[in-house]
Structures are given as C-alpha cells and as structure tokens.
Amino acid sequence: MEPGELAALIEHTLLRPGAGERDVRALCAEAREYGFFAVCVHPVHVSLARGLLGESPVRVATVVGFPLGMNLTPVKVYEAMQAALEGADELDMVMKVGAAREGRWEAVQRDMADVVLATPELTHKVILECALLSDEEKVRAARAAVEAGAEFVKTSTGFGPWGARVEDVGLLREAVGGRAGVKAAGGIKTLADLLSMVRAGAARIGTSSGVAIMKEAARGR
C-alpha cells in the first residue's frame, strides 16, 4: 500500500487516562503531517482538537460511554450531543455489553439507536468489546448496530482483556456485509498488524502507533 492509502485508514488515537492538552496538540500536528483520516480523543479534548485541525481534512472522533458502556442511555445521548456541539465528526460508542451477554437485544439496540437518532449528522461506530462476547453474540451485536443505524462496528475499546483479532474482524465483516464498515482497534502496533486487519476486512484502524507504522512503511519502500 502507498503511504497515502495507509494514512487514510488510520484514526490516530489518544485515549490513555493521563492524556493532556500538550498531548492532543502533538497528536493533531502528527495527524496533519501524515494525513491520517482522523484523530480520536476523549470528549474533554474535542473542542481543542477541532480548533487545532481547523478546516483540514482530518476528522475529529471521540468516545461515548467509554470504556465500559454501562452509562444510562440518556447520559450517552447527552454525551453524544455535547460532542457534536464541541465539533466532533464521529462517535465511537460502547454498547451495553452486559445486556448483550444476557440476550437483551432490544435494550442493546435501543441504546445504540437513541444515540444515532440524537446525532444524525455524525458518523457512528459501535464498540462491541469482542473479548467479552461469544461469536454468536458478536454477530448479533453487529447486526443490532446496523439495525440501529450505525455506520461502523468496532472490535474493542483497547481497555478489555485483549484488543483486535483477525478472526473477529473477519466475523464482523461477514456479519454486516456491505451494510456497515468494520473498525479494528486495540493492540495494533505494527505495519504487519495493520495489514492483517485490512486483509480480514477492516476499513478503519484505530491505533496510537500510527506514526510508528508510517515510519515502518517508509523504511520498507
């Protein structure tokens, strides 16, 4: 893949608990330099990232109900709407994992749909946290996300027992078909990691190692 094609897959991510404004400024500068598709930051940093990126093509993504997904649905809706007001373009929302594990699919889908309906101008990615689900639950959750109106399903928060796995990306790709994209995130640190996820069907890559991956790709040219 050409460098521009690689960069267009990457959401340059900064979601560690101790991240501050200085880190966000560096993140946005790197995103501009390498031409990453988006930055993904905590809600508290959305306004800063929006101001730093200005009219650049780099999109601003943030998280909702992160990292556990156990917030009340009205709280998720408010968080999503506030993120939109602060300048977010995309939302990565953690679903109700516990409800999914209990088979309460109507509650799972309603939670997702309420956020989507409240912010129709944004792109929505539903984080399934695949490490906590059976394969059957992953498929049911992915299909619920599509029915709720989400544009993407996402493998992981990066805070679970493990992150993105090739087999999960392939399973989700098959589950959603052409109705949604798949975002792989969690533990993607090398060019080989990224390419394996893309081959499995990922259309977006969430990683905090975007710069290292781009440098690795440049060395291999």
N, C-alpha and C positions, 0 to 999 in steps of 0.2 A: 504494500500500500504506500502511496505517496504521503509525505508529511501532512499535506493539507487534508487528505482523506482521514488520516488518523486523528488529527486535531478536531475534525468535525464530529467525531464520535464521543469526545471526552467532555464530561462535566467535571470541571476542576473543583474538587470538594474540600471544604474546611468545616468539619463538624465536630472536631475534638472539643472537649468541655472547656479547656482553658484558652480557646481562641479569642484574641482581642482585635482591636481596630488596626493595629500595626500589621497583624497577620492578614487581615482582609485586604488591606492596601497592597501588600505583596502579592496576594492571590490574584487580585484583579489586574495588576500590572503583568503578571505572568500570562493570564488569560488573553490579554491584548497581544502580548508579544508572540505567543504561539498560535493564536487564532482558535482557541478552544471554543466548543459550541456554547458552553455555559459555565458559570460558577454556581456552586451550591453552598449556601451559607445558612447559619442559624437565623431565625426570624429577626432577632435583635440587630442583625447586620445587613438586612435587606436594603434599607434606605441608603446606607453608606455605599454598598456595592452598586446600587443604581446610580448614585451620583458619580462614582468613580468611572463607571463604564459609559455613562452618558449615552450618546447615540451610536456607540459601537455596536457591531452585530452580536457581541457576546450577550447571551441571555442570563437573567438572574433567576435562579431556582432557590427555593427554601423548603423547609420541612414542616409538617403538620402532625401533631400528636406524636412527636418524636421523643424518645426512640421506642416506646412501649406500645403505643396505640390505644392505651387504656383510658384516655380522656373521654369525658362525656361528649356526645356528638355536638351539642350546641357550642361547646368550647372549641372543638375542631373547626366548626363553621366560622366562629368569630375569628379564630386564628388565621384561617384562610382568607377571610375578607380583609382583615387588617394587613396581611401580607400583600394583597392586591393593591391596597391603598398606598403601601410603602414602596411599591414599584416592582414587585415580583412578576415574572412572566410564567413561572412554572412552580407547581407544588408537588412535593414528594410526601404523600400521606401514608402513615402507618395504619393498617387496617386493625379491626378488633380481632386480634389473634386468638384470644381466649374463646370468643364466641364461635369462631371458625372451628376450633378444636372440639367444641360441644355440638357442632352441627346446626347452630342457629344462623342459618344462611340469610334469612330475611333481615335480621338485625345487622349482619355484616354488610349486606348490600345497601341497606338504607343509610347506614353510616357513611359509606362512600358516596352515595348519590346525593346526600344533603350537601356535602362539601362541593361536589361538582356543580350542582344547581346554584349554589350561592356565588360561585366564581366562574361563570361560563366563558369569560374571556381568557382564562388561563389554561395552560396545559396541565393535566393531572396524571401523576404516576402513583399507583398504589403499591406500597411496600408490603409484601406478603410475609416476610421473615421465614423463608423456606426451611431454615434449620429446625423450626418448631412444628412443622407440618408433615403429615404423610403425603405421599404422591397424590393420592385421591383428593386430599384436602387442598393441595396446591392447585390442582386442576379446577376444583370447584371454586376456589378463591379467585383464580384468574378469570374465570368465566363470569363470576359475580362482578368483578371490577369492570369488565367490558359492558355488562348489562347496566351498570351504574353510570356509564358514560366516560370512564377513564380512557385516556389515550395510550397509556403505558401500564404494564405491570413490572414490578421491580423485585429482585431476588431478596434483598437483605438491607438492614439498617447499617451493618458494619459493627453493631454492638451485640449481636446474637452469638450463639455458640460457634458458628462459622459464617463465612460470607458467601460469595457467589461460587457456584459449582456448575461445571459444564453440563452435567446431566439435568440440573434444574432449569438452566436456560433453554435447553432443548425441549424439555417437558412443557415449559410455559409457552414457548414458541408454537408448539403443536396445539396447545390448548386454546390459544387466542386466534390462531390462524392469521388471516390478513386484517383482522378487526382492530388490532392494537399492536404496539411495539413492545419489545422486551428490553428493560434496562438491567444490566448486570452491575452489581456493586458489592463491595466488601472483599478486601484482600487482593485486589487486582493491582499488582506492583510492577510487573514486567511487561515487555512487549509480547512475549510468548503468552502470558496470561490474557492480555487483551485480545490477541488474535484467536485464541482458543474460544473465547466467549463470542466473538463475532462469527466464527465458523459455526457455532452452535445455534446462532440466530439472534444474538443481541444487536440492537440498533443504537443503543446508547451504553456508554461505560462511565460509571461513577467511580472516581479514584482520586486519592490525594497524591498519587505518584505520577501525575500527568507529565510534569516536566522531566522527570527521570525517564519515562517511557519515550518521550520525544527525543531526548538526547541519545538513548539507546538506539532508536530508529535511525538517527542521523549517523551514528558510528557505523551502522551496518550498510550504509549506502555505498 
